[in-house]
Amino acid sequence: MVKNKEEQQVQYMTRRIGSTTYKVKVVFGNAGETMEEKILRMIQNDSSAEGSGCGIMDVPQVSRPA
């Protein structure tokens, strides 16, 4: 992790799950990679690690009442 505060990007996210509110501090170093590039890389790495486990969903999964 980058120790120099001038090279760090800090963001806070607040999420509510149930009755608990979480405040998360996210720190990114200036590595030359944008947030979009990082997320796409993580998705590609995750999908390639699981192999070919993709398929077609038979019935749509909807949480709303019909």
Backbone as CSV, one residue per row, in Angstrom:
resi,resn,N_x,N_y,N_z,CA_x,CA_y,CA_z,C_x,C_y,C_z
1,MET,0.847,-1.182,0.000,0.000,0.000,0.000,0.884,1.234,0.000
2,VAL,0.435,2.260,-0.647,1.191,3.492,-0.775,1.136,4.246,0.543
3,LYS,2.296,4.644,1.032,2.352,5.340,2.318,2.162,6.841,2.165
4,ASN,2.511,7.396,1.015,2.432,8.830,0.796,0.974,9.241,0.613
5,LYS,0.474,10.125,1.471,-0.940,10.513,1.425,-1.295,11.257,0.151
6,GLU,-0.331,11.912,-0.488,-0.617,12.652,-1.717,-0.919,11.699,-2.867
7,GLU,-0.461,10.459,-2.808,-0.670,9.496,-3.886,-1.866,8.596,-3.637
8,GLN,-2.588,8.791,-2.529,-3.733,7.949,-2.208,-5.034,8.651,-2.540
9,GLN,-6.005,7.871,-2.948,-7.356,8.359,-3.158,-8.226,7.662,-2.125
10,VAL,-8.930,8.445,-1.309,-9.758,7.891,-0.250,-11.210,8.246,-0.519
11,GLN,-12.076,7.257,-0.430,-13.510,7.472,-0.590,-14.223,6.725,0.528
12,TYR,-15.394,7.220,0.887,-16.214,6.570,1.899,-17.528,6.144,1.262
13,MET,-17.976,4.944,1.596,-19.264,4.452,1.130,-20.098,4.105,2.355
14,THR,-21.366,4.436,2.321,-22.282,4.087,3.401,-23.366,3.188,2.833
15,ARG,-23.552,2.032,3.457,-24.569,1.077,3.018,-25.367,0.633,4.226
16,ARG,-26.653,0.480,4.025,-27.531,-0.002,5.088,-27.984,-1.409,4.732
17,ILE,-27.727,-2.352,5.611,-28.157,-3.731,5.454,-28.991,-4.068,6.682
18,GLY,-30.278,-4.238,6.460,-31.188,-4.466,7.585,-31.256,-3.216,8.440
19,SER,-31.022,-3.379,9.723,-31.054,-2.228,10.627,-29.661,-1.723,10.959
20,THR,-28.642,-2.247,10.271,-27.264,-1.853,10.532,-26.746,-1.004,9.378
21,THR,-26.106,0.117,9.708,-25.499,0.989,8.709,-23.987,0.815,8.766
22,TYR,-23.383,0.538,7.621,-21.946,0.327,7.526,-21.321,1.511,6.791
23,LYS,-20.231,2.038,7.334,-19.457,3.074,6.667,-18.096,2.462,6.355
24,VAL,-17.775,2.384,5.071,-16.569,1.713,4.624,-15.617,2.741,4.025
25,LYS,-14.381,2.702,4.458,-13.340,3.569,3.905,-12.598,2.773,2.837
26,VAL,-12.561,3.312,1.631,-11.906,2.656,0.504,-10.705,3.508,0.112
27,VAL,-9.523,2.890,0.093,-8.285,3.606,-0.220,-7.684,2.990,-1.473
28,PHE,-7.400,3.831,-2.448,-6.776,3.395,-3.681,-5.469,4.144,-3.855
29,GLY,-4.425,3.422,-4.200,-3.166,4.058,-4.535,-3.191,4.503,-5.979
30,ASN,-2.342,5.417,-6.323,-2.269,5.913,-7.692,-1.409,4.953,-8.507
31,ALA,-2.007,3.851,-8.953,-1.278,2.817,-9.674,-1.456,2.936,-11.176
32,GLY,-2.141,3.976,-11.632,-2.348,4.149,-13.055,-3.521,3.361,-13.596
33,GLU,-4.303,2.751,-12.726,-5.455,1.963,-13.134,-6.723,2.656,-12.635
34,THR,-7.674,2.881,-13.532,-8.907,3.543,-13.131,-9.821,2.561,-12.414
35,MET,-10.849,3.083,-11.759,-11.805,2.239,-11.058,-12.499,1.288,-12.034
36,GLU,-12.857,1.796,-13.200,-13.526,0.961,-14.206,-12.622,-0.184,-14.647
37,GLU,-11.352,0.099,-14.902,-10.404,-0.935,-15.308,-10.225,-1.982,-14.206
38,LYS,-10.172,-1.522,-12.964,-10.006,-2.435,-11.838,-11.206,-3.366,-11.705
39,ILE,-12.419,-2.821,-11.806,-13.627,-3.636,-11.678,-13.718,-4.640,-12.814
40,LEU,-13.442,-4.196,-14.047,-13.476,-5.117,-15.187,-12.448,-6.232,-15.032
41,ARG,-11.253,-5.896,-14.538,-10.220,-6.906,-14.322,-10.661,-7.915,-13.266
42,MET,-11.284,-7.431,-12.187,-11.743,-8.324,-11.127,-12.842,-9.260,-11.637
43,ILE,-13.757,-8.746,-12.452,-14.830,-9.575,-13.013,-14.238,-10.636,-13.941
44,GLN,-13.293,-10.236,-14.786,-12.684,-11.187,-15.707,-11.913,-12.263,-14.951
45,ASN,-11.179,-11.870,-13.906,-10.427,-12.847,-13.112,-11.362,-13.804,-12.390
46,ASP,-12.460,-13.292,-11.877,-13.421,-14.132,-11.156,-14.101,-15.116,-12.098
47,SER,-14.487,-14.655,-13.272,-15.177,-15.544,-14.209,-14.226,-16.582,-14.786
48,SER,-12.966,-16.248,-14.998,-12.024,-17.223,-15.546,-11.585,-18.221,-14.478
49,ALA,-11.635,-17.855,-13.207,-11.236,-18.768,-12.138,-12.277,-19.858,-11.918
50,GLU,-13.535,-19.566,-12.187,-14.601,-20.537,-11.963,-14.802,-21.470,-13.151
51,GLY,-14.157,-21.229,-14.245,-14.299,-22.085,-15.414,-15.528,-21.756,-16.215
52,SER,-16.084,-22.750,-16.847,-17.246,-22.535,-17.703,-18.524,-22.913,-16.962
53,GLY,-18.770,-22.333,-15.819,-19.953,-22.639,-15.030,-21.149,-21.787,-15.389
54,CYS,-21.121,-21.130,-16.532,-22.228,-20.270,-16.939,-23.301,-21.100,-17.614
55,GLY,-24.533,-20.668,-17.462,-25.627,-21.375,-18.102,-26.785,-20.429,-18.319
56,ILE,-27.881,-20.973,-18.811,-29.079,-20.179,-19.055,-30.059,-20.439,-17.924
57,MET,-30.611,-19.382,-17.396,-31.562,-19.472,-16.307,-32.916,-19.898,-16.864
58,ASP,-33.541,-20.922,-16.258,-34.824,-21.425,-16.741,-35.967,-20.468,-16.428
59,VAL,-36.109,-20.080,-15.172,-37.200,-19.221,-14.746,-36.598,-17.939,-14.207
60,PRO,-37.083,-16.766,-14.643,-36.544,-15.513,-14.095,-36.742,-15.460,-12.591
61,GLN,-35.723,-14.973,-11.896,-35.784,-14.863,-10.449,-36.179,-13.430,-10.092
62,VAL,-37.432,-13.257,-9.662,-37.957,-11.946,-9.358,-38.381,-11.917,-7.904
63,SER,-37.988,-10.888,-7.189,-38.343,-10.812,-5.772,-39.663,-10.086,-5.542
64,ARG,-40.254,-9.539,-6.598,-41.545,-8.832,-6.479,-42.687,-9.828,-6.575
65,PRO,-43.767,-9.565,-5.847,-44.943,-10.436,-6.021,-45.562,-10.230,-7.405
66,ALA,-46.113,-11.298,-7.952,-46.672,-11.233,-9.308,-47.948,-10.465,-9.390
